[in-house]
Amino acid sequence: MPTRRAFLQHSTLCLAGFGAGKVLAAENDAKPLLRVGLMTDLHYADKNPTKTRFYREALAKLDEAVEVMNREKPALVIELGDFIDQADSVEREIEWLKVMESHFAKLEMPRHYVMGNHCVGTLTKHEFAQHTKAAGGHAAFESSGVTFLILDACFREDGTPYERKNFNWQDANLPKAELAWLEAELSKASGPVIVLAHQRLDLDKAHAVRNAAEVRSLLEKSGKVLAVFQGHSHKNDYQQISGIHYTTLVAMVEGSGVENSGYTMLDVMSDSSLRLNGFRRQMNRTLNHA
């Protein structure tokens, strides 16, 4: 069983408080209002490695993350997309999905899924949802007064949803109907909001949602969004844009061995500041903003 001191990287990310003009850094020994587990880009597949991606090893990496989550007892866990990799047939990809879901289902708390482009490379969104607890697209839920908005950018620019190899992964978009839904959900949120995405919503052009600027405008206009957590580019990254924190989490598929994994425990504090506690390759960071 891994411990934080022995070989897991541990980081604290202290972000500006919601609605505050100064930093409200959470105390390390303070009890969080809400704890949330985050992980991304497992890309499980029963196939040989390619370059830096070790697909079969996603199972062992997921098992360790689940064990840690069950020990740490967050209120919920969210996987930020690319849960599986693409197969050469629908039947085979569903087999892979069932295997991953059987391991993910060992979590002792509710689990949520963000749709990644590889999740629907061969499958439809409905098929992915049929074999998981996924909503099958965008979704909203609340926990301890915090609103979570799961976005789905797996749409082509013409609004066609990804499925059956019909897309270019760089053509990721939020369609008009989802933008209207997002604006409505932000409007009715009674407390702070955390946004969850697969494709990036910040200024990383290569891996970004094409209409990310339009999405950011809605988030900024609401005045309620604390942070965006995203994956897709497989690297640790962070940007602050107009007072919103965009944190990109490291991919779990990259590198051989459980030591080349990464997952996160997010603490939401009572003053709406945030602590991001990283494990394995999730980078150590302390960020304070005046």
RODO-2510 file (C-alpha; in nm, 4 decimals, decimal comma):
residues 290
     n   res          X          Y          Z
     1     m     0,0000     0,0000     0,0000
     2     p     0,1611     0,3301    -0,1008
     3     t     0,2238     0,6010     0,1520
     4     r     0,2700     0,9707     0,0809
     5     r     0,6127     0,9884     0,2460
     6     a     0,7570     0,6688     0,1046
     7     f     0,7278     0,7176    -0,2682
     8     l     0,4191     0,9187    -0,3618
     9     q     0,4701     1,2771    -0,4640
    10     h     0,2626     1,5097    -0,2525
    11     s     0,1782     1,8639    -0,3509
    12     t    -0,0304     2,1461    -0,2146
    13     l    -0,1970     2,3889    -0,4501
    14     c    -0,3331     2,6916    -0,2683
    15     l    -0,5581     2,8973    -0,4881
    16     a    -0,7362     3,2262    -0,4455
    17     g    -1,0626     3,2126    -0,2545
    18     f    -1,3970     3,2359    -0,4301
    19     g    -1,5243     3,5926    -0,4526
    20     a    -1,2242     3,7288    -0,2647
    21     g    -0,9807     3,9991    -0,3639
    22     k    -0,6913     3,8346    -0,1815
    23     v    -0,5463     3,4919    -0,1282
    24     l    -0,7307     3,2698     0,1168
    25     a    -0,4716     2,9951     0,1359
    26     a    -0,5980     2,6817     0,3055
    27     e    -0,4087     2,5690     0,6151
    28     n    -0,2401     2,2320     0,5673
    29     d    -0,4044     2,0914     0,8814
    30     a    -0,7459     2,2420     0,8152
    31     k    -1,0280     2,0006     0,7465
    32     p    -1,1686     2,0394     0,3943
    33     l    -1,5309     2,1165     0,3288
    34     l    -1,5144     1,8645     0,0449
    35     r    -1,2557     1,6194    -0,0843
    36     v    -1,2673     1,4984    -0,4453
    37     g    -1,0515     1,2390    -0,6216
    38     l    -0,9329     1,3174    -0,9742
    39     m    -0,7548     1,1082    -1,2386
    40     t    -0,7247     1,1184    -1,6167
    41     d    -0,6060     0,9545    -1,9381
    42     l    -0,5691     0,5888    -1,8445
    43     h    -0,6100     0,4745    -2,2094
    44     y    -0,6556     0,1110    -2,1108
    45     a    -0,6289    -0,1357    -2,3996
    46     d    -0,5203    -0,4952    -2,4317
    47     k    -0,2448    -0,4103    -2,6783
    48     n     0,1296    -0,3595    -2,6874
    49     p     0,2888    -0,0295    -2,5796
    50     t     0,3483     0,2448    -2,8335
    51     k     0,6349     0,4831    -2,7554
    52     t     0,5567     0,6097    -2,4030
    53     r     0,2057     0,4665    -2,3642
    54     f     0,1727     0,1410    -2,1713
    55     y    -0,1906     0,0511    -2,2224
    56     r    -0,2192    -0,2773    -2,0338
    57     e    -0,0531    -0,1274    -1,7256
    58     a    -0,3480     0,1084    -1,6781
    59     l    -0,5199    -0,1636    -1,4749
    60     a    -0,2479    -0,1790    -1,2087
    61     k    -0,2272     0,2003    -1,2000
    62     l    -0,6041     0,2269    -1,1605
    63     d    -0,6036    -0,0365    -0,8859
    64     e    -0,3484     0,1618    -0,6868
    65     a    -0,5419     0,4864    -0,7330
    66     v    -0,8665     0,3185    -0,6249
    67     e    -0,6962     0,1757    -0,3164
    68     v    -0,5637     0,5200    -0,2215
    69     m    -0,9018     0,6837    -0,2873
    70     n    -1,0765     0,4281    -0,0667
    71     r    -0,8241     0,4996     0,2068
    72     e    -0,8461     0,8788     0,1754
    73     k    -1,2271     0,8665     0,1440
    74     p    -1,3096     1,1587    -0,0864
    75     a    -1,6803     1,2279    -0,1290
    76     l    -1,6586     1,1366    -0,4986
    77     v    -1,4099     1,0529    -0,7736
    78     i    -1,3991     1,1901    -1,1274
    79     e    -1,2101     1,0469    -1,4255
    80     l    -1,1341     1,3229    -1,6774
    81     g    -1,1502     1,1266    -2,0020
    82     d    -0,9733     0,8715    -2,2230
    83     f    -1,0687     0,5954    -1,9809
    84     i    -0,9968     0,3448    -2,2606
    85     d    -0,8075     0,3548    -2,5887
    86     q    -0,9444     0,2851    -2,9329
    87     a    -1,0002    -0,0725    -3,0508
    88     d    -1,0388    -0,2125    -3,4021
    89     s    -1,3986    -0,3165    -3,3363
    90     v    -1,6958    -0,2126    -3,1247
    91     e    -1,7113    -0,5556    -2,9583
    92     r    -1,3464    -0,5471    -2,8528
    93     e    -1,3677    -0,1937    -2,7214
    94     i    -1,6727    -0,2818    -2,5130
    95     e    -1,4736    -0,5738    -2,3668
    96     w    -1,1965    -0,3330    -2,2647
    97     l    -1,4499    -0,0938    -2,1173
    98     k    -1,6105    -0,3703    -1,9114
    99     v    -1,2699    -0,4682    -1,7735
   100     m    -1,1877    -0,1113    -1,6737
   101     e    -1,5286    -0,0549    -1,5222
   102     s    -1,4949    -0,3681    -1,3075
   103     h    -1,1776    -0,2197    -1,1551
   104     f    -1,3131     0,1362    -1,1259
   105     a    -1,6288     0,0048    -0,9603
   106     k    -1,4233    -0,0995    -0,6560
   107     l    -1,4416     0,2632    -0,5436
   108     e    -1,6470     0,2970    -0,2271
   109     m    -1,7851     0,6398    -0,3256
   110     p    -1,9760     0,7793    -0,6268
   111     r    -1,7775     0,7996    -0,9496
   112     h    -1,8164     1,0292    -1,2487
   113     y    -1,6719     1,0339    -1,6005
   114     v    -1,5753     1,3046    -1,8491
   115     m    -1,6025     1,1995    -2,2129
   116     g    -1,2615     1,1771    -2,3820
   117     n    -1,2004     1,1513    -2,7548
   118     h    -1,0597     0,7991    -2,7189
   119     c    -1,3674     0,6911    -2,5217
   120     v    -1,5738     0,7408    -2,8379
   121     g    -1,3153     0,6671    -3,1066
   122     t    -1,5088     0,3525    -3,1958
   123     l    -1,8035     0,3558    -2,9539
   124     t    -2,0971     0,5935    -2,9456
   125     k    -2,1515     0,8003    -2,6312
   126     h    -2,4604     0,5909    -2,5565
   127     e    -2,2567     0,2698    -2,5767
   128     f    -1,9936     0,4120    -2,3411
   129     a    -2,2655     0,5112    -2,0945
   130     q    -2,4358     0,1706    -2,1193
   131     h    -2,1313    -0,0031    -1,9754
   132     t    -2,0325     0,2542    -1,7100
   133     k    -2,1972     0,4965    -1,4680
   134     a    -2,1267     0,7800    -1,7133
   135     a    -2,3886     1,0387    -1,8020
   136     g    -2,2973     0,9990    -2,1685
   137     g    -2,2245     1,3680    -2,2228
   138     h    -2,2309     1,6905    -2,0246
   139     a    -2,3743     1,6834    -1,6729
   140     a    -2,4148     1,8843    -1,3534
   141     f    -2,4222     1,7780    -0,9904
   142     e    -2,3710     1,9311    -0,6472
   143     s    -2,1816     1,8174    -0,3412
   144     s    -2,1413     2,0071    -0,0116
   145     g    -2,2595     2,3291    -0,1743
   146     v    -2,0143     2,3064    -0,4661
   147     t    -2,1554     2,2753    -0,8190
   148     f    -1,9612     2,0509    -1,0568
   149     l    -2,0107     2,0939    -1,4310
   150     i    -1,8868     1,8130    -1,6557
   151     l    -1,8321     1,9340    -2,0118
   152     d    -1,8349     1,7258    -2,3301
   153     a    -1,6253     1,8677    -2,6157
   154     c    -1,6377     1,5480    -2,8221
   155     f    -1,8191     1,7174    -3,1082
   156     r    -1,6976     1,8194    -3,4528
   157     e    -1,7248     2,1845    -3,5514
   158     d    -2,0459     2,1053    -3,7430
   159     g    -2,2031     1,9718    -3,4212
   160     t    -2,1737     1,6032    -3,5083
   161     p    -2,0860     1,3929    -3,2009
   162     y    -1,7715     1,1805    -3,2080
   163     e    -1,8244     0,8111    -3,2838
   164     r    -1,7072     0,5363    -3,5177
   165     k    -1,3813     0,7107    -3,6202
   166     n    -1,5661     1,0090    -3,7700
   167     f    -1,3472     1,2861    -3,6303
   168     n    -1,0101     1,4580    -3,6126
   169     w    -0,9083     1,4759    -3,2453
   170     q    -0,8059     1,8403    -3,2884
   171     d    -1,1586     1,9320    -3,3992
   172     a    -1,3121     1,9476    -3,0485
   173     n    -1,6011     2,1825    -2,9782
   174     l    -1,8849     2,2638    -2,7406
   175     p    -2,1960     2,2899    -2,9612
   176     k    -2,4466     2,5731    -2,9235
   177     a    -2,6936     2,3653    -2,7212
   178     e    -2,4249     2,2741    -2,4664
   179     l    -2,3101     2,6371    -2,4420
   180     a    -2,6697     2,7380    -2,3644
   181     w    -2,6884     2,4606    -2,1023
   182     l    -2,3592     2,5767    -1,9497
   183     e    -2,4772     2,9357    -1,9242
   184     a    -2,8022     2,8252    -1,7597
   185     e    -2,6246     2,5990    -1,5086
   186     l    -2,3798     2,8747    -1,4162
   187     s    -2,6686     3,1150    -1,3667
   188     k    -2,8567     2,8912    -1,1258
   189     a    -2,5543     2,7701    -0,9259
   190     s    -2,5992     2,8930    -0,5697
   191     g    -2,2356     2,8511    -0,4660
   192     p    -1,8874     2,8063    -0,6118
   193     v    -1,8429     2,6088    -0,9348
   194     i    -1,5738     2,3648    -1,0468
   195     v    -1,5601     2,2769    -1,4165
   196     l    -1,4347     1,9392    -1,5421
   197     a    -1,3203     1,8854    -1,8997
   198     h    -1,1111     1,6508    -2,1091
   199     q    -0,9858     1,8750    -2,3883
   200     r    -0,8192     2,1871    -2,2584
   201     l    -1,0029     2,5153    -2,2098
   202     d    -0,6960     2,7326    -2,1515
   203     l    -0,4382     2,8673    -2,3961
   204     d    -0,2812     2,5388    -2,5069
   205     k    -0,3835     2,5573    -2,8735
   206     a    -0,2710     2,2100    -2,9791
   207     h    -0,4982     2,0330    -2,7286
   208     a    -0,7664     2,2967    -2,6781
   209     v    -1,1368     2,3085    -2,7473
   210     r    -1,1717     2,5171    -3,0640
   211     n    -1,4271     2,7528    -2,9128
   212     a    -1,2507     2,7618    -2,5759
   213     a    -1,2508     3,1436    -2,5734
   214     e    -1,6307     3,1414    -2,5911
   215     v    -1,6469     2,8887    -2,3072
   216     r    -1,4056     3,0919    -2,0932
   217     s    -1,6158     3,4031    -2,1496
   218     l    -1,9180     3,2268    -1,9988
   219     l    -1,7147     3,1026    -1,7026
   220     e    -1,5711     3,4493    -1,6383
   221     k    -1,9051     3,6256    -1,6748
   222     s    -2,0625     3,4036    -1,4085
   223     g    -1,8157     3,5124    -1,1399
   224     k    -1,8689     3,1732    -0,9739
   225     v    -1,6017     2,9456    -1,1224
   226     l    -1,3131     2,8594    -0,8921
   227     a    -1,1198     2,6320    -1,1252
   228     v    -1,1160     2,4101    -1,4306
   229     f    -0,9574     2,0644    -1,4144
   230     q    -0,8673     1,9022    -1,7458
   231     g    -0,6515     1,6345    -1,9123
   232     h    -0,5851     1,5388    -2,2764
   233     s    -0,2326     1,6785    -2,3220
   234     h    -0,0862     1,4206    -2,0805
   235     k     0,1276     1,6718    -1,8885
   236     n     0,1181     1,8667    -1,5673
   237     d     0,0314     2,2256    -1,6486
   238     y    -0,1287     2,5300    -1,4920
   239     q    -0,2507     2,8693    -1,6077
   240     q    -0,4554     3,1420    -1,4468
   241     i    -0,6805     3,3339    -1,6837
   242     s    -0,9011     3,6191    -1,5642
   243     g    -0,8984     3,4886    -1,2083
   244     i    -0,9879     3,1277    -1,2967
   245     h    -0,7362     2,8495    -1,2332
   246     y    -0,6857     2,6008    -1,5175
   247     t    -0,5047     2,2897    -1,3946
   248     t    -0,4076     2,0150    -1,6392
   249     l    -0,3468     1,6785    -1,4747
   250     v    -0,0805     1,4296    -1,5772
   251     a    -0,1858     1,1216    -1,7751
   252     m    -0,1791     0,7827    -1,6048
   253     v    -0,0928     0,5887    -1,9237
   254     e     0,2480     0,7480    -1,9774
   255     g     0,5464     0,5356    -1,8715
   256     s     0,5886     0,1823    -1,7442
   257     g     0,5310     0,0855    -1,3826
   258     v     0,2961     0,2226    -1,1181
   259     e     0,5588     0,4820    -1,0302
   260     n     0,4789     0,6408    -1,3681
   261     s     0,1228     0,7254    -1,2798
   262     g    -0,0473     1,0302    -1,1344
   263     y    -0,3727     1,1087    -0,9581
   264     t    -0,4977     1,3765    -0,7281
   265     m    -0,6922     1,4536    -0,4132
   266     l    -0,8608     1,7927    -0,4393
   267     d    -0,9615     1,9626    -0,1145
   268     v    -1,2214     2,2386    -0,1299
   269     m    -1,1920     2,4452     0,1860
   270     s    -1,4687     2,6299     0,3702
   271     d    -1,3294     2,9645     0,2489
   272     s    -1,3496     2,8309    -0,1109
   273     s    -0,9731     2,8033    -0,1407
   274     l    -0,8419     2,4800    -0,2910
   275     r    -0,5692     2,2299    -0,2139
   276     l    -0,4526     1,9930    -0,4837
   277     n    -0,2686     1,6965    -0,3313
   278     g    -0,0853     1,5073    -0,6036
   279     f     0,0348     1,1467    -0,5990
   280     r     0,3110     0,9829    -0,8038
   281     r     0,3969     1,2097    -1,1002
   282     q     0,1391     1,4761    -1,0234
   283     m     0,3765     1,7725    -0,9786
   284     n     0,4560     1,9331    -0,6475
   285     r     0,3278     2,2895    -0,6494
   286     t     0,2479     2,5676    -0,4128
   287     l     0,0720     2,8581    -0,5855
   288     n    -0,0240     3,1742    -0,4053
   289     h    -0,1872     3,4669    -0,5798
   290     a    -0,2070     3,8160    -0,4317
***
